[in-house]
Amino acid sequence: FVVAQDCFALCLAMFAALLFFVGAGGTKVNSTALVAVMSMILVLPPSAIWISCRRDRIWDMLMQRMQGEERWINTFTWLVHAVHGLYSFGPRERAWLEQRWVQESKLFVSKHVIARDMINDSVWINRWLSTLSYLMVLYTGAL
């Protein structure tokens, strides 16, 4: 929702700036200001397309993370509920359980880190584009 709100505000700001530049000078348009406004228009569609292409990849990574978390939680709950029975296990059985726990933890943590980084990248890109557009509007206003 924040991205849609920023895009809508950016489009309104660009439209108002374009009307101001055309209206203030009559038919004569300040070329520097027009270039700044057009550069903002050219930044928005490719970034929206790029972010929408990442949506499927992020969804796949979140699903893999969720499945890894489910396996990890199942093993954890089994270990917690069977703690009294673990005393009767031999060294091989305990080693097998520890290896299974380490393997599932490693799988879950690796999927979690990848999904977290992809989501943070998307948030960072949206913030960067919003800030860039805001700076372009300020630059255009300074001209």
C-alpha positions as CSV (number, residue, x, y, z in Angstrom):
1,F,0.0,0.0,0.0
2,V,2.8,2.4,0.8
3,V,4.3,1.8,-2.7
4,A,1.0,2.5,-4.4
5,Q,0.6,5.6,-2.2
6,D,4.1,6.8,-3.1
7,C,3.5,6.1,-6.8
8,F,0.2,8.0,-6.8
9,A,1.8,11.0,-5.0
10,L,4.7,10.9,-7.4
11,C,2.4,10.9,-10.5
12,L,0.4,13.8,-9.0
13,A,3.6,15.7,-8.3
14,M,4.9,15.1,-11.8
15,F,1.6,16.1,-13.3
16,A,1.4,19.3,-11.2
17,A,5.1,20.1,-12.0
18,L,4.4,19.6,-15.8
19,L,1.3,21.8,-15.7
20,F,3.3,24.5,-13.7
21,F,6.2,24.5,-16.1
22,V,4.0,24.6,-19.2
23,G,1.5,27.2,-17.6
24,A,4.2,29.5,-16.2
25,G,6.1,29.9,-19.4
26,G,3.3,29.7,-21.8
27,T,4.5,27.7,-24.7
28,K,8.1,28.0,-23.6
29,V,9.1,25.1,-21.3
30,N,12.2,25.0,-19.1
31,S,14.2,22.2,-20.6
32,T,16.1,21.3,-17.4
33,A,13.0,21.0,-15.4
34,L,11.3,19.0,-18.1
35,V,14.2,16.6,-18.2
36,A,14.0,16.1,-14.4
37,V,10.2,15.4,-14.6
38,M,10.7,13.0,-17.6
39,S,13.5,11.2,-15.7
40,M,11.1,10.5,-12.8
41,I,8.5,9.2,-15.3
42,L,11.1,6.9,-16.8
43,V,12.2,5.5,-13.4
44,L,8.8,4.4,-12.2
45,P,7.6,1.8,-14.8
46,P,10.8,-0.3,-15.0
47,S,11.1,-0.4,-11.2
48,A,7.4,-1.5,-10.9
49,I,8.0,-4.2,-13.5
50,W,11.2,-5.4,-11.8
51,I,9.5,-5.6,-8.4
52,S,6.5,-7.4,-9.8
53,C,8.8,-10.0,-11.4
54,R,10.4,-10.7,-8.0
55,R,7.1,-11.4,-6.4
56,D,7.0,-15.0,-7.6
57,R,10.5,-15.7,-6.5
58,I,9.8,-14.2,-3.1
59,W,6.7,-16.3,-2.8
60,D,8.6,-19.5,-3.6
61,M,11.3,-18.6,-1.1
62,L,8.7,-17.9,1.6
63,M,7.0,-21.3,0.9
64,Q,10.3,-23.1,1.2
65,R,11.1,-21.3,4.4
66,M,7.7,-22.2,5.8
67,Q,8.1,-25.9,4.9
68,G,11.6,-25.9,6.5
69,E,10.2,-24.3,9.6
70,E,7.4,-26.8,9.8
71,R,9.9,-29.7,9.7
72,W,12.1,-28.0,12.3
73,I,9.2,-27.4,14.6
74,N,8.0,-31.0,14.3
75,T,11.4,-32.3,15.2
76,F,11.6,-29.8,18.1
77,T,8.2,-30.7,19.5
78,W,9.0,-34.4,19.2
79,L,12.3,-33.9,21.1
80,V,10.6,-31.8,23.8
81,H,7.8,-34.3,24.4
82,A,10.1,-37.4,24.2
83,V,12.8,-36.0,26.5
84,H,12.2,-38.7,29.2
85,G,12.6,-41.4,26.6
86,L,15.9,-40.0,25.4
87,Y,17.7,-41.4,28.4
88,S,17.3,-44.9,27.1
89,F,18.8,-44.1,23.7
90,G,22.3,-45.3,22.9
91,P,25.1,-43.2,21.5
92,R,24.3,-43.9,17.9
93,E,20.6,-43.0,18.3
94,R,21.5,-39.8,20.1
95,A,24.1,-39.0,17.4
96,W,21.4,-39.6,14.7
97,L,18.9,-37.3,16.5
98,E,21.6,-34.6,16.9
99,Q,22.5,-34.9,13.2
100,R,18.9,-34.7,12.2
101,W,18.3,-31.6,14.4
102,V,21.5,-29.9,13.0
103,Q,20.5,-30.7,9.4
104,E,16.9,-29.4,9.8
105,S,18.2,-26.3,11.6
106,K,20.7,-25.6,8.9
107,L,18.1,-26.0,6.2
108,F,15.6,-23.8,8.0
109,V,18.1,-21.1,8.8
110,S,19.5,-21.0,5.3
111,K,16.0,-20.6,3.7
112,H,15.1,-18.1,6.4
113,V,18.1,-15.9,5.6
114,I,17.5,-16.0,1.9
115,A,13.8,-15.1,2.3
116,R,14.6,-12.3,4.8
117,D,17.2,-10.8,2.5
118,M,14.9,-10.9,-0.5
119,I,12.2,-9.1,1.4
120,N,14.6,-6.6,2.8
121,D,15.9,-5.9,-0.7
122,S,12.4,-5.2,-1.9
123,V,11.8,-2.8,1.0
124,W,15.2,-1.2,0.4
125,I,14.4,-0.7,-3.4
126,N,11.1,0.9,-2.6
127,R,12.6,3.3,-0.1
128,W,15.4,4.1,-2.5
129,L,13.1,4.8,-5.4
130,S,10.8,6.9,-3.2
131,T,13.7,8.9,-1.9
132,L,15.1,9.3,-5.4
133,S,11.8,10.6,-6.7
134,Y,11.5,13.0,-3.8
135,L,14.9,14.3,-4.4
136,M,14.1,14.8,-8.1
137,V,11.0,16.8,-7.2
138,L,13.1,18.9,-4.8
139,Y,15.8,19.4,-7.5
140,T,13.1,20.4,-10.0
141,G,11.7,22.9,-7.5
142,A,15.1,24.4,-6.9
143,L,15.5,25.1,-10.6
